[in-house]
């Protein structure tokens, strides 16, 4: 049925306290699979805005910020990170749903903030908890309904597929899709 034709998703997940290879690998896979369904994926590890005039988030960029912190250059870190935060949250504003892969053993402020931002807008959040559902951070268990919890990427992708194919109804508490001609 392709109900999710030309919808947009934001690919959230641990970047800080992770490595670029892992962070980019799952996003690349999900983008490819969603692309077959004509779902547009916004990826914070890549340039997404015409006016994006700061470095992409990467191991090197985060390392530079760590060095600045250790050198006591706090305002420089603030000024470097502020546009990253603003653009990532702007992407959350522009999408129809979030696809999140989180490793609960690695601290992440950005992903939690993005989830909170999407939750305020009552956007559906497909949450993949690395290590399995029993590892879900309890705070997130109170924010995201269990319907959207998944223990692996394949399970979450199957869930999106069932919705796209019309096998699962859109929960009106979370889904507000424009008709396909307006996407």
N, CA and C atoms as an extended XYZ file, in Angstrom:
549
Properties=species:S:1:pos:R:3:atomname:S:1:resname:S:1:resid:I:1 pbc="F F F"
N         0.823       -1.203        0.000 N   UNK     1
C         0.000        0.000        0.000 CA  UNK     1
C         0.861        1.258        0.000 C   UNK     1
N         2.036        1.192        0.575 N   UNK     2
C         2.972        2.310        0.638 CA  UNK     2
C         2.374        3.525        1.354 C   UNK     2
N         1.778        3.269        2.520 N   UNK     3
C         1.171        4.327        3.331 CA  UNK     3
C         2.203        5.374        3.735 C   UNK     3
N         3.456        4.946        3.914 N   UNK     4
C         4.498        5.858        4.362 CA  UNK     4
C         5.272        6.498        3.206 C   UNK     4
N         4.706        6.422        2.001 N   UNK     5
C         5.333        7.004        0.815 CA  UNK     5
C         5.701        8.464        1.061 C   UNK     5
N         6.984        8.786        0.844 N   UNK     6
C         7.529       10.134        0.972 CA  UNK     6
C         7.397       10.744        2.362 C   UNK     6
N         7.226        9.888        3.378 N   UNK     7
C         7.312       10.410        4.740 CA  UNK     7
C         8.785       10.552        5.083 C   UNK     7
N         9.043       11.202        6.200 N   UNK     8
C        10.427       11.420        6.626 CA  UNK     8
C        10.626       10.849        8.023 C   UNK     8
N        11.813       10.286        8.212 N   UNK     9
C        12.205        9.815        9.529 CA  UNK     9
C        13.569       10.388        9.888 C   UNK     9
N        13.783       10.563       11.168 N   UNK    10
C        15.077       11.015       11.673 CA  UNK    10
C        15.745        9.824       12.335 C   UNK    10
N        17.009        9.581       11.987 N   UNK    11
C        17.754        8.431       12.496 CA  UNK    11
C        18.585        8.861       13.699 C   UNK    11
N        18.009        8.699       14.882 N   UNK    12
C        18.658        9.124       16.121 CA  UNK    12
C        19.382        7.953       16.760 C   UNK    12
N        20.446        8.273       17.471 N   UNK    13
C        21.172        7.237       18.198 CA  UNK    13
C        22.507        7.750       18.673 C   UNK    13
N        23.109        6.977       19.555 N   UNK    14
C        24.373        7.364       20.174 CA  UNK    14
C        25.395        7.803       19.132 C   UNK    14
N        25.890        9.000       19.247 N   UNK    15
C        27.045        9.467       18.479 CA  UNK    15
C        28.192        9.712       19.452 C   UNK    15
N        27.901       10.469       20.484 N   UNK    16
C        28.919       10.682       21.513 CA  UNK    16
C        29.095        9.364       22.265 C   UNK    16
N        30.289        9.054       22.655 N   UNK    17
C        30.606        7.798       23.340 CA  UNK    17
C        30.346        6.586       22.449 C   UNK    17
N        30.500        6.765       21.176 N   UNK    18
C        30.361        5.710       20.179 CA  UNK    18
C        31.459        5.973       19.155 C   UNK    18
N        31.567        5.132       18.145 N   UNK    19
C        32.523        5.450       17.082 CA  UNK    19
C        31.776        5.643       15.779 C   UNK    19
N        32.372        6.426       14.900 N   UNK    20
C        31.720        6.763       13.640 CA  UNK    20
C        31.308        5.537       12.836 C   UNK    20
N        32.171        4.534       12.814 N   UNK    21
C        31.893        3.346       12.001 CA  UNK    21
C        30.574        2.697       12.430 C   UNK    21
N        30.403        2.463       13.724 N   UNK    22
C        29.169        1.849       14.214 CA  UNK    22
C        27.966        2.761       13.986 C   UNK    22
N        28.144        4.045       14.284 N   UNK    23
C        27.041        5.001       14.168 CA  UNK    23
C        26.569        5.138       12.724 C   UNK    23
N        27.490        5.085       11.794 N   UNK    24
C        27.136        5.228       10.377 CA  UNK    24
C        26.635        3.927        9.759 C   UNK    24
N        27.113        2.790       10.253 N   UNK    25
C        26.757        1.495        9.643 CA  UNK    25
C        25.263        1.210        9.738 C   UNK    25
N        24.676        1.322       10.927 N   UNK    26
C        23.262        1.011       11.032 CA  UNK    26
C        22.416        2.046       10.289 C   UNK    26
N        22.858        3.307       10.308 N   UNK    27
C        22.107        4.338        9.590 CA  UNK    27
C        22.122        4.088        8.083 C   UNK    27
N        23.250        3.689        7.562 N   UNK    28
C        23.365        3.396        6.138 CA  UNK    28
C        22.423        2.257        5.742 C   UNK    28
N        22.386        1.223        6.559 N   UNK    29
C        21.501        0.078        6.298 CA  UNK    29
C        20.032        0.503        6.320 C   UNK    29
N        19.640        1.230        7.354 N   UNK    30
C        18.236        1.652        7.483 CA  UNK    30
C        17.849        2.585        6.337 C   UNK    30
N        18.730        3.533        5.978 N   UNK    31
C        18.434        4.442        4.854 CA  UNK    31
C        18.193        3.662        3.570 C   UNK    31
N        19.024        2.676        3.315 N   UNK    32
C        18.878        1.873        2.097 CA  UNK    32
C        17.532        1.141        2.101 C   UNK    32
N        17.214        0.491        3.205 N   UNK    33
C        15.951       -0.263        3.290 CA  UNK    33
C        14.743        0.667        3.208 C   UNK    33
N        14.785        1.793        3.917 N   UNK    34
C        13.676        2.736        3.849 CA  UNK    34
C        13.576        3.356        2.457 C   UNK    34
N        14.700        3.537        1.803 N   UNK    35
C        14.704        4.081        0.448 CA  UNK    35
C        13.887        3.218       -0.507 C   UNK    35
N        13.929        1.902       -0.315 N   UNK    36
C        13.122        0.990       -1.146 CA  UNK    36
C        11.628        1.234       -0.940 C   UNK    36
N        11.277        1.797        0.185 N   UNK    37
C         9.874        2.093        0.496 CA  UNK    37
C         9.538        3.574        0.245 C   UNK    37
N        10.477        4.307       -0.309 N   UNK    38
C        10.299        5.741       -0.556 CA  UNK    38
C        10.072        6.526        0.736 C   UNK    38
N        10.747        6.081        1.797 N   UNK    39
C        10.767        6.817        3.058 CA  UNK    39
C        12.095        7.581        3.084 C   UNK    39
N        12.025        8.856        3.350 N   UNK    40
C        13.205        9.716        3.355 CA  UNK    40
C        13.812        9.708        4.762 C   UNK    40
N        15.099        9.415        4.848 N   UNK    41
C        15.785        9.348        6.138 CA  UNK    41
C        16.722       10.536        6.311 C   UNK    41
N        16.536       11.270        7.394 N   UNK    42
C        17.440       12.362        7.743 CA  UNK    42
C        18.459       11.822        8.740 C   UNK    42
N        19.721       11.974        8.398 N   UNK    43
C        20.827       11.366        9.122 CA  UNK    43
C        21.719       12.459        9.698 C   UNK    43
N        21.850       12.533       11.029 N   UNK    44
C        22.662       13.600       11.629 CA  UNK    44
C        24.163       13.462       11.358 C   UNK    44
N        24.600       12.338       10.805 N   UNK    45
C        26.025       12.184       10.494 CA  UNK    45
C        26.361       12.728        9.114 C   UNK    45
N        25.354       13.274        8.425 N   UNK    46
C        25.577       13.823        7.088 CA  UNK    46
C        25.005       15.231        6.996 C   UNK    46
N        25.451       15.951        6.000 N   UNK    47
C        24.927       17.297        5.760 CA  UNK    47
C        23.481       17.170        5.272 C   UNK    47
N        22.597       17.944        5.882 N   UNK    48
C        21.177       17.900        5.530 CA  UNK    48
C        20.590       19.256        5.174 C   UNK    48
N        21.299       20.325        5.513 N   UNK    49
C        20.766       21.666        5.304 CA  UNK    49
C        21.621       22.440        4.318 C   UNK    49
N        20.992       23.255        3.518 N   UNK    50
C        21.696       24.099        2.564 CA  UNK    50
C        22.682       24.998        3.298 C   UNK    50
N        22.267       25.526        4.423 N   UNK    51
C        23.087       26.500        5.144 CA  UNK    51
C        23.970       25.866        6.224 C   UNK    51
N        24.208       24.584        6.147 N   UNK    52
C        25.035       23.922        7.164 CA  UNK    52
C        26.496       24.278        6.927 C   UNK    52
N        27.001       25.188        7.741 N   UNK    53
C        28.358       25.688        7.534 CA  UNK    53
C        29.291       25.350        8.692 C   UNK    53
N        29.055       24.210        9.309 N   UNK    54
C        29.942       23.740       10.367 CA  UNK    54
C        30.294       22.291       10.057 C   UNK    54
N        31.346       21.775       10.666 N   UNK    55
C        31.759       20.394       10.360 CA  UNK    55
C        30.684       19.386       10.748 C   UNK    55
N        30.612       18.296       10.000 N   UNK    56
C        29.701       17.212       10.364 CA  UNK    56
C        30.188       16.601       11.659 C   UNK    56
N        29.239       16.094       12.443 N   UNK    57
C        29.630       15.406       13.671 CA  UNK    57
C        30.398       14.151       13.306 C   UNK    57
N        31.567       14.000       13.885 N   UNK    58
C        32.422       12.849       13.596 CA  UNK    58
C        33.315       12.614       14.804 C   UNK    58
N        34.033       11.500       14.771 N   UNK    59
C        35.001       11.240       15.843 CA  UNK    59
C        35.979       12.409       15.961 C   UNK    59
N        36.433       12.907       14.810 N   UNK    60
C        37.403       14.011       14.806 CA  UNK    60
C        36.797       15.273       15.430 C   UNK    60
N        35.571       15.611       15.017 N   UNK    61
C        34.899       16.797       15.553 CA  UNK    61
C        34.716       16.676       17.064 C   UNK    61
N        34.229       15.518       17.532 N   UNK    62
C        34.036       15.323       18.973 CA  UNK    62
C        35.374       15.367       19.713 C   UNK    62
N        36.416       14.802       19.115 N   UNK    63
C        37.751       14.864       19.718 CA  UNK    63
C        38.230       16.298       19.854 C   UNK    63
N        37.974       17.100       18.826 N   UNK    64
C        38.347       18.520       18.886 CA  UNK    64
C        37.622       19.220       20.034 C   UNK    64
N        36.336       18.886       20.227 N   UNK    65
C        35.576       19.511       21.308 CA  UNK    65
C        36.116       19.076       22.663 C   UNK    65
N        36.506       17.801       22.783 N   UNK    66
C        37.121       17.319       24.030 CA  UNK    66
C        38.402       18.090       24.333 C   UNK    66
N        39.224       18.301       23.303 N   UNK    67
C        40.477       19.050       23.488 CA  UNK    67
C        40.198       20.479       23.947 C   UNK    67
N        39.176       21.093       23.353 N   UNK    68
C        38.822       22.455       23.754 CA  UNK    68
C        38.332       22.492       25.203 C   UNK    68
N        37.552       21.485       25.593 N   UNK    69
C        37.086       21.424       26.981 CA  UNK    69
C        38.256       21.316       27.950 C   UNK    69
N        39.192       20.433       27.628 N   UNK    70
C        40.363       20.251       28.489 CA  UNK    70
C        41.224       21.513       28.539 C   UNK    70
N        41.168       22.315       27.502 N   UNK    71
C        41.931       23.570       27.464 CA  UNK    71
C        41.156       24.714       28.121 C   UNK    71
N        39.945       24.414       28.636 N   UNK    72
C        39.157       25.442       29.304 CA  UNK    72
C        38.437       26.387       28.363 C   UNK    72
N        38.313       26.022       27.106 N   UNK    73
C        37.668       26.890       26.113 CA  UNK    73
C        36.180       26.530       26.010 C   UNK    73
N        35.471       26.738       27.113 N   UNK    74
C        34.081       26.317       27.223 CA  UNK    74
C        33.152       27.047       26.270 C   UNK    74
N        33.363       28.343       26.096 N   UNK    75
C        32.497       29.106       25.193 CA  UNK    75
C        32.688       28.659       23.745 C   UNK    75
N        33.895       28.271       23.402 N   UNK    76
C        34.143       27.796       22.042 CA  UNK    76
C        33.376       26.490       21.787 C   UNK    76
N        33.378       25.596       22.782 N   UNK    77
C        32.614       24.345       22.648 CA  UNK    77
C        31.122       24.663       22.541 C   UNK    77
N        30.655       25.553       23.387 N   UNK    78
C        29.245       25.964       23.340 CA  UNK    78
C        28.892       26.490       21.945 C   UNK    78
N        29.721       27.385       21.439 N   UNK    79
C        29.454       27.975       20.118 CA  UNK    79
C        29.569       26.956       18.990 C   UNK    79
N        30.435       25.957       19.134 N   UNK    80
C        30.562       24.913       18.112 CA  UNK    80
C        29.385       23.942       18.142 C   UNK    80
N        28.885       23.659       19.322 N   UNK    81
C        27.820       22.654       19.460 CA  UNK    81
C        26.416       23.223       19.268 C   UNK    81
N        26.247       24.506       19.532 N   UNK    82
C        24.917       25.107       19.443 CA  UNK    82
C        24.269       24.897       18.072 C   UNK    82
N        24.977       25.136       16.946 N   UNK    83
C        24.326       24.896       15.657 CA  UNK    83
C        24.050       23.411       15.394 C   UNK    83
N        24.866       22.524       15.946 N   UNK    84
C        24.612       21.086       15.801 CA  UNK    84
C        23.300       20.736       16.481 C   UNK    84
N        23.145       21.196       17.716 N   UNK    85
C        21.925       20.928       18.479 CA  UNK    85
C        20.718       21.500       17.754 C   UNK    85
N        20.817       22.748       17.317 N   UNK    86
C        19.676       23.404       16.666 CA  UNK    86
C        19.271       22.688       15.382 C   UNK    86
N        20.245       22.270       14.592 N   UNK    87
C        19.908       21.603       13.325 CA  UNK    87
C        19.377       20.192       13.556 C   UNK    87
N        19.920       19.470       14.536 N   UNK    88
C        19.382       18.135       14.819 CA  UNK    88
C        17.933       18.234       15.296 C   UNK    88
N        17.656       19.194       16.176 N   UNK    89
C        16.277       19.355       16.645 CA  UNK    89
C        15.366       19.872       15.535 C   UNK    89
N        15.899       20.664       14.617 N   UNK    90
C        15.106       21.104       13.464 CA  UNK    90
C        14.725       19.911       12.598 C   UNK    90
N        15.638       18.941       12.469 N   UNK    91
C        15.301       17.725       11.710 CA  UNK    91
C        14.194       16.946       12.402 C   UNK    91
N        14.251       16.870       13.725 N   UNK    92
C        13.186       16.194       14.472 CA  UNK    92
C        11.848       16.877       14.196 C   UNK    92
N        11.858       18.212       14.126 N   UNK    93
C        10.626       18.952       13.830 CA  UNK    93
C        10.064       18.602       12.455 C   UNK    93
N        10.926       18.331       11.488 N   UNK    94
C        10.507       18.169       10.095 CA  UNK    94
C        10.070       16.755        9.722 C   UNK    94
N        10.281       15.780       10.608 N   UNK    95
C         9.984       14.394       10.238 CA  UNK    95
C         8.625       13.937       10.750 C   UNK    95
N         8.191       12.802       10.198 N   UNK    96
C         6.926       12.198       10.607 CA  UNK    96
C         7.103       11.204       11.746 C   UNK    96
N         8.278       10.595       11.839 N   UNK    97
C         8.555        9.653       12.923 CA  UNK    97
C        10.056        9.556       13.153 C   UNK    97
N        10.415        9.041       14.332 N   UNK    98
C        11.823        8.815       14.665 CA  UNK    98
C        12.121        7.328       14.625 C   UNK    98
N        13.321        7.015       14.185 N   UNK    99
C        13.854        5.651       14.250 CA  UNK    99
C        15.117        5.773       15.077 C   UNK    99
N        15.099        5.190       16.270 N   UNK   100
C        16.166        5.393       17.249 CA  UNK   100
C        16.824        4.063       17.590 C   UNK   100
N        18.142        4.051       17.543 N   UNK   101
C        18.915        2.906       18.037 CA  UNK   101
C        19.740        3.434       19.195 C   UNK   101
N        19.509        2.861       20.381 N   UNK   102
C        20.193        3.362       21.568 CA  UNK   102
C        20.898        2.217       22.289 C   UNK   102
N        22.113        2.495       22.697 N   UNK   103
C        22.891        1.566       23.516 CA  UNK   103
C        22.832        2.102       24.940 C   UNK   103
N        22.035        1.472       25.807 N   UNK   104
C        21.868        2.006       27.155 CA  UNK   104
C        23.137        1.988       28.005 C   UNK   104
N        24.177        1.307       27.535 N   UNK   105
C        25.427        1.276       28.303 CA  UNK   105
C        26.322        2.475       27.987 C   UNK   105
N        25.936        3.270       26.987 N   UNK   106
C        26.737        4.436       26.593 CA  UNK   106
C        25.933        5.711       26.813 C   UNK   106
N        26.444        6.610       27.639 N   UNK   107
C        25.711        7.852       27.891 CA  UNK   107
C        25.489        8.646       26.600 C   UNK   107
N        24.308        9.221       26.479 N   UNK   108
C        24.003       10.078       25.338 CA  UNK   108
C        22.990       11.130       25.764 C   UNK   108
N        23.363       12.368       25.641 N   UNK   109
C        22.436       13.457       25.956 CA  UNK   109
C        21.618       13.827       24.730 C   UNK   109
N        22.269       13.861       23.562 N   UNK   110
C        21.590       14.305       22.346 CA  UNK   110
C        20.411       13.432       21.969 C   UNK   110
N        20.596       12.127       21.984 N   UNK   111
C        19.514       11.213       21.602 CA  UNK   111
C        18.335       11.345       22.554 C   UNK   111
N        18.626       11.455       23.843 N   UNK   112
C        17.547       11.603       24.833 CA  UNK   112
C        16.794       12.909       24.590 C   UNK   112
N        17.523       13.978       24.284 N   UNK   113
C        16.886       15.260       24.002 CA  UNK   113
C        16.021       15.166       22.743 C   UNK   113
N        16.523       14.503       21.708 N   UNK   114
C        15.753       14.341       20.470 CA  UNK   114
C        14.483       13.530       20.715 C   UNK   114
N        14.583       12.480       21.521 N   UNK   115
C        13.397       11.684       21.871 CA  UNK   115
C        12.397       12.558       22.623 C   UNK   115
N        12.886       13.329       23.592 N   UNK   116
C        11.998       14.208       24.353 CA  UNK   116
C        11.315       15.236       23.462 C   UNK   116
N        12.077       15.792       22.530 N   UNK   117
C        11.542       16.787       21.591 CA  UNK   117
C        10.439       16.164       20.726 C   UNK   117
N        10.697       14.974       20.207 N   UNK   118
C         9.691       14.281       19.376 CA  UNK   118
C         8.484       13.882       20.207 C   UNK   118
N         8.734       13.488       21.440 N   UNK   119
C         7.646       13.067       22.316 CA  UNK   119
C         6.700       14.221       22.608 C   UNK   119
N         7.253       15.435       22.760 N   UNK   120
C         6.408       16.603       22.994 CA  UNK   120
C         5.459       16.844       21.818 C   UNK   120
N         5.899       16.480       20.619 N   UNK   121
C         5.062       16.625       19.424 CA  UNK   121
C         4.226       15.385       19.165 C   UNK   121
N         4.339       14.399       20.046 N   UNK   122
C         3.609       13.126       19.940 CA  UNK   122
C         3.886       12.427       18.610 C   UNK   122
N         5.147       12.433       18.210 N   UNK   123
C         5.556       11.711       17.005 CA  UNK   123
C         5.838       10.260       17.382 C   UNK   123
N         5.543        9.327       16.489 N   UNK   124
C         5.891        7.936       16.767 CA  UNK   124
C         7.412        7.791       16.843 C   UNK   124
N         7.864        7.003       17.823 N   UNK   125
C         9.291        6.779       18.034 CA  UNK   125
C         9.531        5.278       18.066 C   UNK   125
N        10.144        4.762       17.001 N   UNK   126
C        10.519        3.354       16.951 CA  UNK   126
C        11.854        3.238       17.678 C   UNK   126
N        11.852        2.562       18.818 N   UNK   127
C        13.015        2.508       19.689 CA  UNK   127
C        13.645        1.125       19.665 C   UNK   127
N        14.885        1.057       19.210 N   UNK   128
C        15.657       -0.178       19.227 CA  UNK   128
C        16.611       -0.092       20.412 C   UNK   128
N        16.491       -1.048       21.327 N   UNK   129
C        17.338       -1.063       22.511 CA  UNK   129
C        18.388       -2.146       22.320 C   UNK   129
N        19.641       -1.715       22.115 N   UNK   130
C        20.719       -2.691       21.959 CA  UNK   130
C        20.851       -3.475       23.262 C   UNK   130
N        20.988       -4.787       23.137 N   UNK   131
C        21.044       -5.641       24.316 CA  UNK   131
C        19.685       -6.210       24.685 C   UNK   131
N        18.641       -5.789       23.974 N   UNK   132
C        17.301       -6.330       24.192 CA  UNK   132
C        16.397       -5.416       24.992 C   UNK   132
N        15.115       -5.642       24.849 N   UNK   133
C        14.090       -4.803       25.488 CA  UNK   133
C        14.264       -4.701       26.998 C   UNK   133
N        14.633       -5.780       27.712 N   UNK   134
C        14.799       -5.633       29.165 CA  UNK   134
C        15.853       -4.594       29.578 C   UNK   134
N        16.672       -4.131       28.641 N   UNK   135
C        17.706       -3.129       28.944 CA  UNK   135
C        17.203       -1.696       28.745 C   UNK   135
N        15.919       -1.530       28.403 N   UNK   136
C        15.399       -0.184       28.140 CA  UNK   136
C        15.614        0.717       29.367 C   UNK   136
N        16.134        1.924       29.151 N   UNK   137
C        16.200        2.865       30.269 CA  UNK   137
C        14.783        3.125       30.787 C   UNK   137
N        14.598        3.013       32.065 N   UNK   138
C        13.248        3.085       32.656 CA  UNK   138
C        12.552        4.402       32.342 C   UNK   138
N        13.313        5.495       32.236 N   UNK   139
C        12.705        6.780       31.893 CA  UNK   139
C        12.054        6.703       30.515 C   UNK   139
N        12.767        6.084       29.566 N   UNK   140
C        12.200        5.951       28.218 CA  UNK   140
C        10.991        5.028       28.223 C   UNK   140
N        10.976        4.037       29.124 N   UNK   141
C         9.823        3.141       29.231 CA  UNK   141
C         8.568        3.933       29.603 C   UNK   141
N         8.745        5.020       30.319 N   UNK   142
C         7.612        5.861       30.682 CA  UNK   142
C         7.237        6.874       29.611 C   UNK   142
N         8.107        7.078       28.631 N   UNK   143
C         7.862        8.075       27.584 CA  UNK   143
C         7.342        7.461       26.279 C   UNK   143
N         7.787        6.245       25.969 N   UNK   144
C         7.466        5.616       24.683 CA  UNK   144
C         6.636        4.365       24.957 C   UNK   144
N         5.467        4.223       24.309 N   UNK   145
C         4.643        3.042       24.572 CA  UNK   145
C         5.333        1.746       24.103 C   UNK   145
N         5.118        0.646       24.834 N   UNK   146
C         5.764       -0.627       24.504 CA  UNK   146
C         5.537       -1.111       23.070 C   UNK   146
N         4.474       -0.655       22.440 N   UNK   147
C         4.218       -1.023       21.040 CA  UNK   147
C         5.416       -0.691       20.163 C   UNK   147
N         6.153        0.357       20.536 N   UNK   148
C         7.257        0.851       19.712 CA  UNK   148
C         8.634        0.405       20.212 C   UNK   148
N         8.692       -0.465       21.207 N   UNK   149
C         9.969       -0.972       21.708 CA  UNK   149
C        10.404       -2.164       20.874 C   UNK   149
N        11.682       -2.222       20.551 N   UNK   150
C        12.221       -3.336       19.764 CA  UNK   150
C        13.602       -3.723       20.277 C   UNK   150
N        13.883       -5.016       20.238 N   UNK   151
C        15.161       -5.528       20.708 CA  UNK   151
C        16.232       -5.573       19.643 C   UNK   151
N        15.841       -5.312       18.385 N   UNK   152
C        16.829       -5.283       17.303 CA  UNK   152
C        16.280       -4.471       16.134 C   UNK   152
N        17.171       -4.109       15.246 N   UNK   153
C        16.814       -3.262       14.101 CA  UNK   153
C        15.805       -3.957       13.192 C   UNK   153
N        15.979       -5.246       12.961 N   UNK   154
C        15.071       -5.976       12.059 CA  UNK   154
C        13.637       -5.941       12.551 C   UNK   154
N        13.445       -6.099       13.860 N   UNK   155
C        12.099       -6.057       14.430 CA  UNK   155
C        11.460       -4.681       14.198 C   UNK   155
N        12.231       -3.626       14.425 N   UNK   156
C        11.709       -2.274       14.206 CA  UNK   156
C        11.416       -2.034       12.727 C   UNK   156
N        12.301       -2.528       11.852 N   UNK   157
C        12.075       -2.377       10.408 CA  UNK   157
C        10.814       -3.137        9.983 C   UNK   157
N        10.608       -4.317       10.536 N   UNK   158
C         9.389       -5.080       10.237 CA  UNK   158
C         8.150       -4.317       10.690 C   UNK   158
N         8.242       -3.666       11.831 N   UNK   159
C         7.122       -2.873       12.337 CA  UNK   159
C         6.784       -1.740       11.359 C   UNK   159
N         7.807       -1.030       10.910 N   UNK   160
C         7.597        0.039        9.931 CA  UNK   160
C         6.988       -0.551        8.657 C   UNK   160
N         7.459       -1.701        8.219 N   UNK   161
C         6.944       -2.357        7.002 CA  UNK   161
C         5.467       -2.696        7.143 C   UNK   161
N         5.073       -3.227        8.303 N   UNK   162
C         3.656       -3.571        8.516 CA  UNK   162
C         2.771       -2.327        8.421 C   UNK   162
N         3.251       -1.226        8.957 N   UNK   163
C         2.487        0.025        8.853 CA  UNK   163
C         2.431        0.481        7.405 C   UNK   163
N         3.566        0.458        6.727 N   UNK   164
C         3.636        0.895        5.332 CA  UNK   164
C         2.719        0.063        4.443 C   UNK   164
N         2.616       -1.216        4.726 N   UNK   165
C         1.805       -2.113        3.904 CA  UNK   165
C         0.343       -2.166        4.336 C   UNK   165
N        -0.024       -1.375        5.342 N   UNK   166
C        -1.414       -1.318        5.784 CA  UNK   166
C        -1.834       -2.488        6.650 C   UNK   166
N        -0.884       -3.273        7.120 N   UNK   167
C        -1.191       -4.421        7.971 CA  UNK   167
C        -1.409       -4.004        9.423 C   UNK   167
N        -0.985       -2.812        9.754 N   UNK   168
C        -1.159       -2.280       11.107 CA  UNK   168
C        -1.684       -0.863       10.981 C   UNK   168
N        -2.741       -0.581       11.718 N   UNK   169
C        -3.341        0.750       11.653 CA  UNK   169
C        -2.446        1.788       12.298 C   UNK   169
N        -2.555        3.004       11.787 N   UNK   170
C        -1.830        4.135       12.374 CA  UNK   170
C        -2.550        4.564       13.642 C   UNK   170
N        -1.833        4.614       14.735 N   UNK   171
C        -2.405        5.065       15.994 CA  UNK   171
C        -2.573        6.584       15.912 C   UNK   171
N        -3.815        7.079       15.938 N   UNK   172
C        -4.048        8.518       15.763 CA  UNK   172
C        -3.461        9.383       16.885 C   UNK   172
N        -3.077        8.773       18.006 N   UNK   173
C        -2.435        9.546       19.071 CA  UNK   173
C        -1.036        9.992       18.647 C   UNK   173
N        -0.433        9.268       17.683 N   UNK   174
C         0.941        9.547       17.305 CA  UNK   174
C         1.131        9.902       15.832 C   UNK   174
N         0.309        9.375       14.965 N   UNK   175
C         0.523        9.585       13.527 CA  UNK   175
C        -0.351       10.708       13.016 C   UNK   175
N         0.255       11.673       12.339 N   UNK   176
C        -0.454       12.761       11.674 CA  UNK   176
C         0.155       12.941       10.291 C   UNK   176
N        -0.180       12.029        9.405 N   UNK   177
C         0.408       12.052        8.065 CA  UNK   177
C        -0.441       12.897        7.125 C   UNK   177
N         0.243       13.739        6.380 N   UNK   178
C        -0.437       14.453        5.298 CA  UNK   178
C        -0.787       13.438        4.218 C   UNK   178
N        -1.801       13.736        3.437 N   UNK   179
C        -2.092       12.857        2.303 CA  UNK   179
C        -0.883       12.862        1.386 C   UNK   179
N        -0.700       11.771        0.638 N   UNK   180
C         0.548       11.592       -0.116 CA  UNK   180
C         0.810       12.711       -1.127 C   UNK   180
N        -0.230       13.320       -1.678 N   UNK   181
C        -0.022       14.416       -2.645 CA  UNK   181
C         0.601       15.655       -2.002 C   UNK   181
N         0.508       15.774       -0.688 N   UNK   182
C         1.027       16.953        0.013 CA  UNK   182
C         2.387       16.708        0.673 C   UNK   182
N         2.935       15.517        0.480 N   UNK   183
C         4.229       15.223        1.120 CA  UNK   183
C         5.360       15.640        0.229 C   UNK   183
